[in-house]
Every structure is written in C-alpha cells, then in structure tokens.
Amino acid sequence: MEVELTVDGKRIEINHFVQDILGSTVLGAAATLHGVDKDCKELLVKVKQ
C-alpha cells in the first residue's frame, strides 16, 4: 500500500507504519459505504478546513 500526504501543496514524507495506519483506516471506512468496491485500486480524500 502506498499513501501520500500533501498539506497546503507540500508533500509530507511518512514512513511505512504511518502509511499502513492511514491507508487501512481510510480504506476500511470507505469500504463500508454503499457503492464503494472493496477491491478499489485508488482512493482520494481531500480535506479542507
């Protein structure tokens, strides 16, 4: 699993452990939603505050 984190246009380096945690959490949450294939190849989340 490869996870990229970008904050205000700047790419933030994250280690494999953090990639696994973030990726598994987001994929797990998305997989419970109607219409989301559990075997999706890519998922993009954009958060603005």
Phi and psi in degrees as GROMACS dihedral restraints (atoms count N, CA, C in turn):
[ dihedral_restraints ]
;  ai    aj    ak    al  type     phi  dphi    fc
    3     4     5     6     1  -117.7    20    10
    4     5     6     7     1   126.9    20    10
    6     7     8     9     1  -124.7    20    10
    7     8     9    10     1   133.3    20    10
    9    10    11    12     1  -115.0    20    10
   10    11    12    13     1   139.8    20    10
   12    13    14    15     1  -121.2    20    10
   13    14    15    16     1   122.8    20    10
   15    16    17    18     1  -124.5    20    10
   16    17    18    19     1   127.2    20    10
   18    19    20    21     1  -122.3    20    10
   19    20    21    22     1   120.6    20    10
   21    22    23    24     1    49.5    20    10
   22    23    24    25     1    42.5    20    10
   24    25    26    27     1    82.6    20    10
   25    26    27    28     1    -4.5    20    10
   27    28    29    30     1  -104.2    20    10
   28    29    30    31     1   125.8    20    10
   30    31    32    33     1   -74.4    20    10
   31    32    33    34     1   130.1    20    10
   33    34    35    36     1  -104.0    20    10
   34    35    36    37     1   124.7    20    10
   36    37    38    39     1   -73.5    20    10
   37    38    39    40     1   131.1    20    10
   39    40    41    42     1  -131.6    20    10
   40    41    42    43     1   143.6    20    10
   42    43    44    45     1   -78.1    20    10
   43    44    45    46     1   173.4    20    10
   45    46    47    48     1   -63.0    20    10
   46    47    48    49     1   -35.8    20    10
   48    49    50    51     1   -61.5    20    10
   49    50    51    52     1   -47.8    20    10
   51    52    53    54     1   -67.2    20    10
   52    53    54    55     1   -37.6    20    10
   54    55    56    57     1   -59.4    20    10
   55    56    57    58     1   -44.8    20    10
   57    58    59    60     1   -62.6    20    10
   58    59    60    61     1   -43.4    20    10
   60    61    62    63     1   -65.0    20    10
   61    62    63    64     1   -50.3    20    10
   63    64    65    66     1   -63.3    20    10
   64    65    66    67     1   -47.2    20    10
   66    67    68    69     1   -62.7    20    10
   67    68    69    70     1   -46.4    20    10
   69    70    71    72     1   -64.2    20    10
   70    71    72    73     1   -39.3    20    10
   72    73    74    75     1   -64.9    20    10
   73    74    75    76     1   -49.2    20    10
   75    76    77    78     1   -67.5    20    10
   76    77    78    79     1   -45.1    20    10
   78    79    80    81     1   -63.0    20    10
   79    80    81    82     1   -40.4    20    10
   81    82    83    84     1   -62.6    20    10
   82    83    84    85     1   -42.9    20    10
   84    85    86    87     1   -67.0    20    10
   85    86    87    88     1   -44.8    20    10
   87    88    89    90     1   -65.9    20    10
   88    89    90    91     1   -35.7    20    10
   90    91    92    93     1   -63.7    20    10
   91    92    93    94     1   -21.6    20    10
   93    94    95    96     1   -81.9    20    10
   94    95    96    97     1   -10.1    20    10
   96    97    98    99     1   -83.8    20    10
   97    98    99   100     1   143.2    20    10
   99   100   101   102     1   -62.0    20    10
  100   101   102   103     1   130.5    20    10
  102   103   104   105     1    92.5    20    10
  103   104   105   106     1    -4.0    20    10
  105   106   107   108     1   -97.2    20    10
  106   107   108   109     1   122.9    20    10
  108   109   110   111     1   -75.0    20    10
  109   110   111   112     1   128.6    20    10
  111   112   113   114     1   -64.3    20    10
  112   113   114   115     1   -18.4    20    10
  114   115   116   117     1  -104.5    20    10
  115   116   117   118     1    29.8    20    10
  117   118   119   120     1   -62.0    20    10
  118   119   120   121     1   151.4    20    10
  120   121   122   123     1   -92.1    20    10
  121   122   123   124     1   -28.5    20    10
  123   124   125   126     1  -149.6    20    10
  124   125   126   127     1   143.2    20    10
  126   127   128   129     1  -138.1    20    10
  127   128   129   130     1   131.5    20    10
  129   130   131   132     1  -120.3    20    10
  130   131   132   133     1   128.1    20    10
  132   133   134   135     1  -121.4    20    10
  133   134   135   136     1   130.9    20    10
  135   136   137   138     1  -123.8    20    10
  136   137   138   139     1   124.9    20    10
  138   139   140   141     1  -117.1    20    10
  139   140   141   142     1   128.1    20    10
  141   142   143   144     1  -121.8    20    10
  142   143   144   145     1   143.1    20    10
